[in-house]
């Protein structure tokens, strides 16, 4: 029974992500999102720890001290920021121990947004609002090890969603972000990205009133 419930949850999550990705033109990513969840090492664990109101990975962590399913998943799905953590060849900040976040390409930051929206819809049910993904992000127990570019765009998108809703946010991402992803993904344009996101946040602050 749990296996069928877990399968239905995966399928619904992927459907929601697919709809979001298709809305902004990321068709391939919408079709291939989270396919590793059907692999035995992820699916069987997910079915065993299925609860319906939260990720089974957290239940596995509580039971085993770590999540084997997550360790497999994060190394195969580029929409997770953990995929982009690598050794640094430069001096790392205190506590990072040589491990540093790399900048995520824009298209995967957008897929990460769709992933977070879908997860909140699945687990929050009728209580979901366009504020839910931002609220979940802000409730993180520790600051996520995000590259400044990744953090700036993700927070911009989450705030857009809260203020503007899905339709306007997705339209903006399609027409103003993904249409210029080559510009935003150039290594030398980090400051351009940060300035762009700051301007976007100021605009959203005005829209909030």
C-alpha positions in Angstrom: 0.0 0.0 0.0 2.8 2.4 0.9 4.5 1.7 -2.3 1.4 2.7 -4.3 1.0 5.8 -2.2 4.6 6.7 -2.7 4.4 6.2 -6.5 1.3 8.4 -6.6 3.1 11.1 -4.7 6.1 11.0 -7.1 3.9 11.1 -10.1 1.9 14.0 -8.8 5.1 15.9 -7.9 6.6 15.3 -11.3 3.3 16.4 -13.0 3.3 19.7 -11.1 7.0 20.3 -11.9 6.3 19.4 -15.5 3.5 22.0 -15.7 5.7 24.7 -14.3 8.7 23.9 -16.5 6.5 23.8 -19.6 5.0 27.2 -18.7 8.5 28.7 -18.9 9.7 26.7 -21.9 11.9 24.1 -20.1 10.4 21.1 -21.8 13.3 18.6 -21.5 13.8 19.4 -17.8 10.0 19.0 -17.2 10.0 15.6 -18.8 13.2 14.3 -17.1 12.7 15.8 -13.6 13.3 13.4 -10.7 13.5 10.3 -12.9 16.0 8.8 -10.4 13.2 8.5 -7.9 12.0 5.5 -9.8 15.3 3.7 -9.3 15.3 0.9 -6.7 17.7 2.5 -4.3 15.4 5.6 -4.1 12.0 4.2 -4.6 12.2 1.3 -2.1 13.5 3.5 0.6 10.8 6.1 -0.2 8.1 3.5 0.0 9.4 2.1 3.3 9.4 5.6 5.0 6.4 7.0 3.2 4.2 9.2 5.5 2.4 11.4 3.0 2.9 14.8 4.7 6.6 15.2 4.4 9.6 13.8 2.5 10.4 10.2 3.4 14.1 11.2 3.3 13.6 13.0 6.6 12.1 9.9 8.2 15.0 7.8 6.9 17.4 10.3 8.5 15.7 10.1 11.8 15.8 6.3 11.7 19.3 5.7 10.2 21.1 9.0 10.9 21.4 9.7 7.2 19.3 9.3 4.0 20.7 6.9 1.5 18.0 7.8 -1.0 18.9 11.5 -0.7 22.7 10.8 -1.2 21.8 9.0 -4.4 19.3 11.6 -5.5 21.3 14.8 -5.0 24.2 13.5 -7.1 22.0 12.9 -10.1 19.7 15.9 -10.3 21.1 19.2 -11.2 18.2 21.2 -9.9 19.5 20.6 -6.3 22.1 23.1 -5.1 23.9 20.3 -3.3 24.8 18.8 -6.8 26.9 22.0 -7.3 29.1 21.8 -4.2 32.7 21.1 -5.1 36.2 21.4 -3.7 37.6 24.9 -3.9 41.1 25.5 -5.2 41.1 28.8 -3.3 41.0 29.5 0.4 37.5 28.7 1.8 35.7 30.6 4.4 35.9 29.4 8.0 33.8 26.3 8.4 33.6 25.4 4.7 36.6 23.1 4.9 37.5 23.6 1.2 34.0 22.8 0.0 32.4 25.6 -1.9 29.1 26.1 -3.8 29.5 26.6 -7.5 27.0 28.9 -9.4 24.0 27.0 -10.8 23.0 27.6 -14.4 19.9 29.7 -14.6 17.8 26.9 -16.1 18.4 24.7 -13.1 17.7 27.5 -10.6 14.3 27.8 -12.4 13.8 24.1 -12.2 14.6 24.3 -8.4 11.9 26.9 -8.1 9.4 24.5 -9.8 10.6 21.7 -7.5 10.0 23.7 -4.4 6.5 24.9 -5.6 5.5 21.3 -6.4 6.8 19.9 -3.1 4.9 22.6 -1.1 1.7 21.9 -3.0 2.0 18.1 -2.4 2.8 18.3 1.3 0.7 21.4 2.2 -2.4 20.3 0.4 -5.3 22.8 0.7 -3.2 25.1 2.9 -0.8 25.9 0.1 -0.4 29.5 -0.9 2.0 31.3 -3.2 3.8 32.3 0.0 4.4 28.7 1.1 7.7 28.1 -0.9 9.2 31.3 0.5 8.1 30.5 4.0 9.6 27.0 3.8 12.9 28.5 2.5 13.0 31.1 5.3 12.4 28.4 7.9 15.6 26.5 7.0 17.4 25.5 10.2 20.7 26.7 8.8 21.6 29.0 5.9 21.9 26.9 2.8 25.4 26.8 1.2 24.3 28.6 -1.9 26.5 30.5 -4.3 25.7 34.2 -4.2 24.2 34.1 -7.8 22.1 31.0 -7.0 20.8 32.6 -3.8 20.1 35.9 -5.4 18.0 34.4 -8.2 16.2 31.9 -6.0 15.2 34.5 -3.5 14.1 36.8 -6.3 11.9 34.1 -7.8 10.4 33.1 -4.4 9.5 36.7 -3.6 8.1 37.2 -7.1 5.9 34.1 -6.6 4.6 35.5 -3.3 3.9 39.0 -4.6 2.9 38.3 -8.2 1.5 34.7 -8.2 2.4 32.0 -10.6 1.2 33.3 -14.0 3.0 36.6 -13.9 6.1 35.1 -12.3 6.4 32.4 -14.9 5.8 34.9 -17.7 8.6 37.1 -16.3 11.0 34.2 -16.0 10.3 33.0 -19.5 10.6 36.4 -21.2 13.2 38.1 -19.1 15.4 35.5 -17.4 15.6 32.3 -19.6 15.7 34.4 -22.8 19.0 35.9 -21.4 20.4 32.9 -19.6 23.7 32.9 -21.6 24.3 36.4 -20.3 23.5 35.5 -16.7 25.5 32.3 -16.8 28.8 33.9 -17.9 31.3 33.6 -15.0 32.4 37.2 -15.4 28.9 38.5 -15.0 28.4 37.7 -11.4 28.0 41.3 -10.3 25.6 41.9 -13.1 23.4 39.1 -11.8 23.5 40.4 -8.2 22.7 43.9 -9.3 19.8 42.6 -11.5 18.3 40.7 -8.6 18.7 43.7 -6.2 16.7 45.8 -8.7 14.1 43.1 -8.9 13.8 42.9 -5.1 13.3 46.7 -4.9 10.6 46.5 -7.5 8.8 43.8 -5.5 9.1 45.9 -2.3 7.2 48.7 -4.1 4.6 46.2 -5.4 4.0 45.0 -1.8 3.0 48.5 -1.0 
